[in-house]
Amino acid sequence: MPPPQRIIRGVKDIRTRSGTPDQVIVPYKAYMAITALEMEKFRRETERDNLMLRLNNVNARLRTVDLEKAALLQRLGKEATRRPRRRPIKSSRPTIRGCPETGDAGGFKYQY
């Protein structure tokens, strides 16, 4: 049995905001909401314009890189006919199959 000073409340006693003046369209609040939306739209458009500018700069740089690469490859092609090709340098690093000197299968080995 609950203590006598405690009031038992049910679902009917829950206060809601329905029917309050906030639900009615107040002109100044509507204009403030419109202003906030317009400011967000302006920020997003500015952000989009900046991103498009950056994207155009990146695309222009990629085209420049391709042109420079083509020019270098063309120069190498002309010089390659004058110079004999050299043998590739053998790496001192172990290969995937293991160290060539010991014939190990590769991987790490720890000593304690």
C-alpha positions in Angstrom: 0.0 0.0 0.0 1.5 3.4 -1.0 2.2 6.0 1.6 -0.8 8.4 2.1 1.2 11.6 1.1 2.1 10.1 -2.3 -0.3 10.9 -5.2 -0.8 8.2 -7.7 -0.9 9.5 -11.3 -1.9 7.7 -14.4 -1.5 8.3 -18.2 -4.3 10.9 -18.1 -2.1 13.1 -15.8 0.9 13.3 -18.1 1.2 16.9 -19.3 1.7 17.4 -23.0 2.4 20.4 -25.1 -0.5 19.8 -27.5 -3.0 22.6 -27.6 -0.5 25.2 -26.3 0.2 28.4 -28.3 3.6 27.0 -29.5 1.7 24.7 -31.8 0.0 27.7 -33.5 2.0 29.4 -36.1 3.5 32.5 -34.6 4.7 34.8 -37.4 8.0 35.9 -35.9 9.0 32.3 -35.2 8.1 31.3 -38.7 10.2 34.1 -40.1 13.1 33.1 -37.8 12.8 29.5 -39.1 12.9 30.8 -42.7 15.9 33.0 -41.9 17.8 30.0 -40.4 17.0 27.9 -43.5 18.2 30.7 -45.8 21.4 31.0 -43.9 22.0 27.3 -44.0 21.3 27.3 -47.7 23.8 30.1 -48.3 26.5 28.2 -46.2 25.9 25.0 -48.2 26.1 26.9 -51.5 29.3 28.5 -50.5 30.7 25.1 -49.4 29.7 23.6 -52.7 31.3 26.4 -54.6 34.6 26.0 -52.7 34.5 22.2 -53.2 34.0 22.7 -57.0 36.9 25.1 -57.1 39.1 22.6 -55.3 38.0 19.8 -57.6 38.7 21.9 -60.6 42.2 22.7 -59.3 42.8 19.0 -58.6 41.7 18.1 -62.1 43.9 20.8 -63.7 46.9 19.5 -61.7 46.2 15.9 -62.8 46.2 17.1 -66.4 49.5 18.9 -65.8 51.0 15.8 -64.3 49.9 13.7 -67.3 51.5 16.2 -69.7 54.7 16.3 -67.7 54.8 12.5 -67.5 54.2 12.2 -71.3 57.0 14.7 -71.9 59.4 12.8 -69.6 58.5 9.4 -71.2 59.1 10.9 -74.6 62.5 12.2 -73.6 63.4 8.8 -72.1 62.3 7.1 -75.3 64.6 9.3 -77.3 67.6 8.8 -74.9 67.0 5.0 -74.6 68.0 4.5 -78.2 71.4 6.2 -77.6 72.3 4.4 -74.3 72.5 0.6 -73.9 70.1 -0.9 -71.4 71.6 -1.9 -68.1 71.0 -5.1 -66.2 68.6 -4.7 -63.3 70.3 -4.4 -59.9 69.7 -7.4 -57.6 68.3 -6.5 -54.2 70.0 -7.6 -51.0 66.6 -7.9 -49.3 65.2 -11.4 -48.8 62.5 -12.4 -51.3 59.1 -13.8 -50.5 60.4 -17.3 -50.9 62.9 -16.7 -48.1 66.5 -15.6 -47.7 68.6 -16.9 -50.6 71.7 -17.6 -48.5 70.0 -19.8 -45.8 67.1 -21.2 -47.8 64.6 -20.3 -45.0 60.9 -20.3 -45.7 60.6 -16.7 -44.6 58.8 -15.1 -41.7 60.2 -13.8 -38.4 62.3 -15.7 -36.0 62.7 -14.6 -32.4 65.5 -15.6 -30.1 65.2 -15.3 -26.3 
